[in-house]
């Protein structure tokens, strides 16, 4: 892994824009957002684009807006299809793509004007298979941008490890949309049709295939985190158990078959930690008794694996104590979490503020 401070990808002037990038934009009932999203792709400083908008059976005016956009820009092609979910919409768009490089945009989000120029330039400059950027979290009240002016070059499976270890300094994430892929590494890599959380295995497989990845710690993708009706705004729901958790198990199996039991255990640590967090959240709201029971069953079934995962080098020892407490008494575990939330964490915040004030003097 190599870190470049203040890395600047070389500019790609119009005469140098010889490689075709195919951008797949998925859209379903987002009439208030889709024009902004597609226009942000059309306005890219890198102009050699094929923009494939997949209207996934919208029942509002989304499809008509997409057709209007296609009439104004010859690079835009619209595919209207029956509703099968974003995974299959992306698969359809990818199958139609002709570019050597592939990117994805969710139609309710938007991208900065130089995103694809910088991603492709960095990819070519560093001879990488995937270029990745940080993203902004956009809500109706604020925007969170944690960009740092640097780049990170990953060799071999270093990017895969960073992703599995969920390192905050590099927001690789499951998302397909903050990345530009060399087409070759996506051969036989598809999104699981009909499933939510479709990015989990797609990202894992793509990163495992890449020989080199370049990460630009500059936010260029704008991700809406509070759109009403967005499936990703529902922290736990029936699909958590039918789609998300099975995808996590599949990810574990994939990493094991890759010969990376170390990463499989690390992934499992974060997986079981999420289940504990889900459990505490559900207890706090007083909803979801069925969900609580399902989580108890999963953690009981996977007890030995979970205890092993919480002993991995990346695991926080405090989390291991919480897991063991949960196995003794789920109710005691919830009480400990509440005590930390209501007493310990606020006290730490007050102490930090006091120290900052004292240093200020």
TAZI-V8334 format. One record per backbone hydrogen bond with DSSP energy under -0.5 kcal/mol. NH is the residue of the N-H (numbers start at 1). CO is the residue of the C=O. E is the energy in kcal/mol with one decimal. If there is no record, write none. Layout:
# TAZI-V8334
nh=NH co=CO e=E
nh=NH co=CO e=E
This chain:
# TAZI-V8334
nh=2 co=153 e=-2.3
nh=4 co=151 e=-3.2
nh=5 co=3 e=-0.6
nh=6 co=149 e=-2.6
nh=7 co=4 e=-0.8
nh=13 co=11 e=-0.7
nh=16 co=13 e=-2.2
nh=17 co=13 e=-0.6
nh=17 co=14 e=-1.2
nh=18 co=16 e=-1.9
nh=21 co=48 e=-2.0
nh=22 co=20 e=-0.5
nh=22 co=101 e=-3.1
nh=23 co=21 e=-0.6
nh=23 co=50 e=-3.1
nh=24 co=22 e=-0.6
nh=24 co=103 e=-2.8
nh=25 co=23 e=-0.6
nh=25 co=52 e=-2.8
nh=26 co=24 e=-0.5
nh=26 co=105 e=-1.6
nh=27 co=54 e=-2.2
nh=33 co=30 e=-2.1
nh=34 co=30 e=-2.5
nh=37 co=33 e=-2.0
nh=38 co=34 e=-2.7
nh=39 co=35 e=-2.6
nh=40 co=36 e=-1.8
nh=41 co=37 e=-0.9
nh=41 co=38 e=-0.6
nh=42 co=38 e=-2.5
nh=43 co=39 e=-1.9
nh=44 co=41 e=-1.5
nh=45 co=113 e=-2.6
nh=47 co=45 e=-0.8
nh=49 co=47 e=-2.4
nh=50 co=21 e=-2.7
nh=51 co=49 e=-0.5
nh=51 co=75 e=-2.4
nh=52 co=23 e=-2.6
nh=52 co=50 e=-0.7
nh=53 co=51 e=-0.7
nh=53 co=77 e=-2.8
nh=54 co=25 e=-3.2
nh=54 co=52 e=-0.6
nh=55 co=53 e=-0.8
nh=55 co=79 e=-2.7
nh=56 co=27 e=-3.0
nh=56 co=54 e=-0.9
nh=57 co=55 e=-1.8
nh=57 co=81 e=-0.6
nh=65 co=61 e=-2.3
nh=66 co=62 e=-2.3
nh=67 co=63 e=-2.0
nh=68 co=64 e=-2.2
nh=69 co=65 e=-2.2
nh=70 co=66 e=-2.0
nh=71 co=67 e=-1.6
nh=72 co=68 e=-1.0
nh=73 co=69 e=-1.2
nh=76 co=73 e=-1.9
nh=77 co=51 e=-3.0
nh=79 co=53 e=-3.0
nh=80 co=78 e=-0.5
nh=81 co=55 e=-2.3
nh=81 co=79 e=-0.5
nh=89 co=85 e=-1.8
nh=90 co=86 e=-2.4
nh=91 co=87 e=-2.1
nh=92 co=88 e=-2.6
nh=93 co=89 e=-2.2
nh=94 co=90 e=-2.9
nh=95 co=91 e=-2.3
nh=96 co=92 e=-1.2
nh=97 co=93 e=-0.8
nh=97 co=94 e=-0.8
nh=100 co=20 e=-1.1
nh=101 co=20 e=-1.5
nh=102 co=181 e=-2.4
nh=103 co=22 e=-2.6
nh=104 co=179 e=-0.6
nh=105 co=24 e=-2.4
nh=107 co=26 e=-2.5
nh=109 co=106 e=-2.3
nh=110 co=222 e=-1.5
nh=112 co=220 e=-3.1
nh=115 co=112 e=-1.7
nh=118 co=114 e=-2.4
nh=119 co=115 e=-2.5
nh=120 co=116 e=-2.4
nh=121 co=117 e=-2.4
nh=122 co=118 e=-2.5
nh=123 co=119 e=-2.4
nh=124 co=120 e=-2.8
nh=125 co=121 e=-2.9
nh=126 co=122 e=-2.2
nh=127 co=124 e=-0.8
nh=128 co=123 e=-2.7
nh=129 co=212 e=-3.1
nh=130 co=212 e=-1.1
nh=131 co=180 e=-2.3
nh=132 co=214 e=-2.6
nh=133 co=178 e=-2.4
nh=134 co=216 e=-1.4
nh=134 co=218 e=-0.7
nh=136 co=221 e=-3.0
nh=137 co=144 e=-2.3
nh=138 co=136 e=-0.7
nh=138 co=223 e=-3.1
nh=139 co=137 e=-0.5
nh=139 co=142 e=-2.8
nh=144 co=137 e=-2.7
nh=145 co=143 e=-0.6
nh=148 co=217 e=-1.4
nh=150 co=148 e=-2.3
nh=151 co=4 e=-2.4
nh=152 co=215 e=-2.4
nh=153 co=2 e=-3.2
nh=154 co=152 e=-0.6
nh=154 co=213 e=-3.3
nh=156 co=211 e=-2.5
nh=158 co=155 e=-2.3
nh=161 co=157 e=-2.3
nh=162 co=158 e=-2.4
nh=163 co=159 e=-2.4
nh=164 co=160 e=-2.7
nh=165 co=161 e=-2.6
nh=166 co=163 e=-1.0
nh=167 co=162 e=-1.8
nh=170 co=167 e=-1.2
nh=172 co=170 e=-2.2
nh=179 co=176 e=-0.8
nh=180 co=131 e=-2.6
nh=181 co=102 e=-2.8
nh=182 co=129 e=-2.7
nh=183 co=100 e=-3.1
nh=185 co=182 e=-1.6
nh=186 co=183 e=-1.8
nh=187 co=184 e=-1.3
nh=189 co=186 e=-2.4
nh=190 co=188 e=-0.6
nh=193 co=191 e=-0.7
nh=194 co=84 e=-0.6
nh=195 co=192 e=-1.6
nh=200 co=197 e=-1.2
nh=202 co=198 e=-0.9
nh=203 co=199 e=-3.0
nh=204 co=200 e=-1.7
nh=205 co=201 e=-2.6
nh=206 co=202 e=-2.4
nh=207 co=203 e=-2.5
nh=208 co=204 e=-1.9
nh=209 co=205 e=-1.3
nh=210 co=206 e=-1.2
nh=213 co=154 e=-2.0
nh=214 co=130 e=-2.2
nh=215 co=152 e=-3.0
nh=216 co=132 e=-3.4
nh=216 co=214 e=-0.5
nh=217 co=150 e=-2.2
nh=217 co=215 e=-0.7
nh=218 co=216 e=-2.0
nh=220 co=134 e=-1.8
nh=221 co=134 e=-0.9
nh=222 co=110 e=-2.8
nh=223 co=136 e=-2.6
nh=223 co=221 e=-0.7
nh=224 co=222 e=-0.6
nh=225 co=138 e=-2.5
nh=226 co=138 e=-0.6
nh=230 co=227 e=-2.0
nh=233 co=230 e=-1.3
nh=234 co=231 e=-1.3
nh=235 co=233 e=-0.9
nh=240 co=237 e=-1.8
nh=241 co=237 e=-0.6
nh=241 co=238 e=-1.1
nh=242 co=238 e=-1.6
nh=243 co=239 e=-2.6
nh=244 co=239 e=-2.2
nh=245 co=240 e=-2.8
nh=247 co=243 e=-1.8
nh=248 co=244 e=-2.0
nh=249 co=245 e=-2.2
nh=250 co=246 e=-2.3
nh=251 co=247 e=-2.2
nh=252 co=248 e=-2.1
nh=253 co=249 e=-2.2
nh=254 co=250 e=-2.6
nh=255 co=251 e=-2.4
nh=256 co=252 e=-2.1
nh=257 co=253 e=-2.6
nh=258 co=254 e=-1.4
nh=259 co=256 e=-1.6
nh=260 co=255 e=-2.7
nh=264 co=260 e=-2.2
nh=265 co=261 e=-2.4
nh=266 co=262 e=-1.9
nh=267 co=263 e=-3.0
nh=268 co=264 e=-2.2
nh=269 co=265 e=-2.1
nh=270 co=266 e=-1.7
nh=271 co=267 e=-2.2
nh=272 co=268 e=-3.0
nh=273 co=269 e=-2.1
nh=274 co=270 e=-1.9
nh=275 co=271 e=-1.7
nh=276 co=272 e=-2.0
nh=277 co=273 e=-2.2
nh=278 co=274 e=-3.1
nh=279 co=275 e=-2.4
nh=280 co=276 e=-2.2
nh=281 co=277 e=-2.4
nh=282 co=278 e=-2.6
nh=283 co=279 e=-2.2
nh=284 co=280 e=-1.9
nh=285 co=281 e=-1.9
nh=286 co=282 e=-1.4
nh=287 co=282 e=-0.9
nh=292 co=288 e=-2.3
nh=293 co=289 e=-2.0
nh=294 co=290 e=-2.1
nh=295 co=291 e=-2.4
nh=296 co=292 e=-2.4
nh=297 co=293 e=-2.3
nh=298 co=294 e=-2.3
nh=299 co=295 e=-2.6
nh=300 co=296 e=-2.0
nh=301 co=297 e=-2.5
nh=302 co=298 e=-2.4
nh=303 co=300 e=-1.2
nh=306 co=302 e=-3.0
nh=307 co=303 e=-2.6
nh=308 co=304 e=-2.0
nh=309 co=305 e=-2.6
nh=310 co=306 e=-2.2
nh=311 co=308 e=-1.5
nh=312 co=309 e=-1.6
nh=315 co=312 e=-1.5
nh=317 co=315 e=-0.5
nh=319 co=316 e=-1.6
nh=320 co=316 e=-1.3
nh=321 co=317 e=-1.7
nh=322 co=318 e=-1.7
nh=323 co=319 e=-2.5
nh=324 co=320 e=-2.4
nh=325 co=321 e=-2.1
nh=326 co=322 e=-2.5
nh=327 co=323 e=-2.2
nh=328 co=324 e=-1.4
nh=329 co=325 e=-3.1
nh=333 co=329 e=-2.2
nh=334 co=330 e=-2.2
nh=335 co=331 e=-2.1
nh=336 co=332 e=-2.1
nh=337 co=333 e=-2.2
nh=338 co=334 e=-2.5
nh=339 co=335 e=-2.4
nh=340 co=336 e=-2.3
nh=341 co=337 e=-2.5
nh=342 co=338 e=-2.9
nh=343 co=339 e=-2.5
nh=344 co=339 e=-1.4
nh=345 co=340 e=-3.2
nh=347 co=343 e=-1.7
nh=348 co=344 e=-2.3
nh=349 co=345 e=-2.3
nh=350 co=346 e=-2.3
nh=351 co=347 e=-2.3
nh=352 co=348 e=-2.4
nh=353 co=349 e=-2.2
nh=354 co=350 e=-2.3
nh=355 co=351 e=-2.5
nh=356 co=352 e=-2.3
nh=357 co=353 e=-2.2
nh=358 co=354 e=-2.4
nh=359 co=355 e=-2.5
nh=360 co=356 e=-1.8
nh=361 co=357 e=-1.1
